[in-house]
Each structure stands twice: as structure tokens, then as C-alpha cells.
């Protein structure tokens, strides 16, 4: 009786001063800690592996995009080199023409004699004639023009040829270089298999999205003269050219009798265009028409297809055999086994992660105010690599995720044995990805399924 009375008094005391609530709170806290302990005991390693494999995917995607951006910058630098060589050379063709035009004008004005007030023109005509500059310049101009013929191939053409070869090889090798860098970086961060879409061999989306200009007028695109249709330029460039020519004209007026500066009298922006047109000759005569055209971007829009050409989707795999043994036993030690892991299509001994990288050109770095069909940004090396969402809002994938995976899984399968992955277990995890990617296909209520998964 005494024990029951004491218990009764204890309960009544808890009721009077609300001590019972505190006891229940303590019990709830203990239960919470117990469940957290079970959670960590069962999923702690899984969570760490998941973080590792996702980090590997992000690193691989970023590295791949960064290498592609570096290749785009290299091609843009080569475009600048082509523009410098071609533009300056094409201006050379008008040098002697304008000089001789000025020389002839000076001699023509001198015909009236000193008493006509043209003694300055007479001095210019006589001085240049005695120096033999008009005649030596004509010979030099002739040889300068002949040097461009294929049988001679002067140094300038050789430089253009070398730049053109560099751009072609960079565009061809960059996708493989980027893929290799992505695989290495992913593996160093804990992935046992890294694969990507598009692969370099994919016809539409695999190659670097650049192409060399071709056809009539292509060489003028590398000329210093800005044209709207072939070579869109910023208003700043046009204004700068006008300002420089205005300075030359003022000098010509202030010192009109300096023979070495006489050709400034006829300088203008239209002469620059004339120089470009003079240099734009048939390719069988002037081989730099074949090598001079720059490479331009072929995917400069915001469509899903253009985004895919500028980006890569990466999958990484981490082999964790404990998932099918030790970690599964930990789970079954607390809860009864209510299903079997032998069902085809369930993850077995590894985990996957997905990421996407993109080579990107910041719009604020684009100097264009006047737009044309070929983006001017290929003359300004400002490409960067970045991570991006797997799918942007309202973005439409040009290829179903299951088709992407079908093309990319072979690369992962070839890597797995190199890291000691059991091919039997890996085969089951591949079947899981077949099922998962099929579930990503299509739309729900007009929106991509992958859009919701990415969020």
C-alpha cells in the first residue's frame, strides 16, 4: 500500500506543478535522439557518398565547360590575328595608289609655273621625282602583289595559313580535350565512372559550335573595315576610325607641303573599304582568301538546341558495395525486411549524380551596338565556363533524356573495370538508370518532366 500511495502522490505532484509535461518532453527528446542515431547509423555513409558523387559531377561538368570556353577564346584570339594580318595587308594595296594619285596631282598643279602660286606643288613633284620614289614604289607594289600568288606564298600568307590550321585543329580536338578533363576531374573527386552528353562524336551537338566563314566576301570579314553584313562592329570602332582620320586630315591642312605626308589629303574611311575590296580577290590568285576568313559562332540563340551545343550534361557513378550488404543489414536490423532488392531496375551497389556545365559569354562583355549575322564576340575572347541548372525554365530539350543516356552509357561501361567495379553489380545499376531516364522523358501539363526533377 505504501508503494501505491507514494506513486499516487508522485503523479499528483506532477499534475499540480506541471512536472509531467517536462517528463514527456524529455521522453520525446530521447526518442528523437534515438531516431537520429538510427538515421545516422543507417544513412550517414550513404549521405556522404551522395555528396561525393554529386561533387564529382559538378566538378566534371565545370571542368568540361571551362576547357571548351578556353578553346573558344583561343579561336577568338586567332581571329584577331587574322584580322590584323588581313586588314593591314589590304590597306597596303591602296598605299601606292593613293601616293601616286597625290604625286600626279602635285605635278599637274605645277604645270602652271611658279608665278601661279603653285611653287609648293612643284617642289613636291620635283623632290619625289628626283628621289625615284614613284618608280621604286611601283616596283615594290608590283612585287608585293605578286608575292601573294600561290607559287610564292609570302610570309603573311604563311602566317594566315598557320592561324587557320590552329583554329581547325582546336575546333576538332577541343571536345575530346574537354571530355578527358571532365573524366579526370570527376575521377579525382571520387567518381568511378563519368560520362557525358553530347559525346564529341555526336554529329549535331558534339563538335564545338564554330564554323569558318565561306563564300564570296568571306575574306572581307577579317578586314579592319567594319561592315554590317559580314563583320558587325561597335559604334565605338566606327567613331574611333572617323576620329583618327579627322586628325590626319587636320595635319594635312596644317602642313600641306610635306611630301611624306601628302597622301593624308585623300584619307577617309571609304579608302579603308577600298583597301578591303582590293584585297578581296579570287582565291586562286590570292590564297589568303582561303585562310583569312574568321571562325564564327553557330549557336548564338536561346533555343534548346543552341543551349545543348554550348553545354554538356554529365552523369557520375560511385561504386559502394556496402549499399547491398552492410548498410542494408543495418537497416534490416532495426526494421523488418519488407521488400527484396532483387527487383530489376532498383539501385544495387552504387549511386548516380547528374550535373550540367555550359560555356558562356557574358552579354555585358559584348561590345556590339550594331548587330549582324555573325556575332562580333568571336573577336573578343571573353568566354567562361560555368555550372547551370540541368534545365532552365521553359527550356525544351532537343533530345530525350533516355536517348542521351543510351548514347553515353557505353563510356561509363568502359570506365567501370578500371576502378575495380564489379560488372555484375554495375550492370544492375545501369538497368536502374535505363528506368530512371525513361521516366525523365516527355512532358506533364506542357512542362518537361526533367524540369521538375531538376528543381
Buried (B, 14 or more C-beta within 10 A) or exposed (E): EEEEEEEEEEEEEBEEEEEEEEEEEEEEEEEEEEEEEBEEBBBEBBEEBBEBBBBBBBBBBBBBBBBBBBBBBBBBBBBBBBBEBBBEBBBBBBBBBBBBBBBEBBBEBBEEEEEEEBEBBBBBBBEBBEEEBBEEBEEEBEEBBEBBBEEEBBEBBEBBBEBBEBBBEBBEEBBBBBBBBBBBBBBEBBBBBBBBBBBBEBEEBBBBBBBBBEEEBBBBBBBBBBBEEBBBBBEEBBEEBEEEBEEBBEBBEEEBEEBEBBBBBBBBBEBBBBBBBBBBBEBEEBBBBBBBBBBBBBBBEEEBBBBBBBBBBBBBBBBBBBBBEEBBEBBEEEEEEEEEEEEEEBBBBBBBBBBBBBBBBEEEEBBBEBEBEBBBBBBBBBBBBBBBEBBBEEBBBBBBBBBBBBBBBEBBBEBBEEBEBBEEBBEBBBBBBBBBBBEBBEEEEEEBBBBEBBE
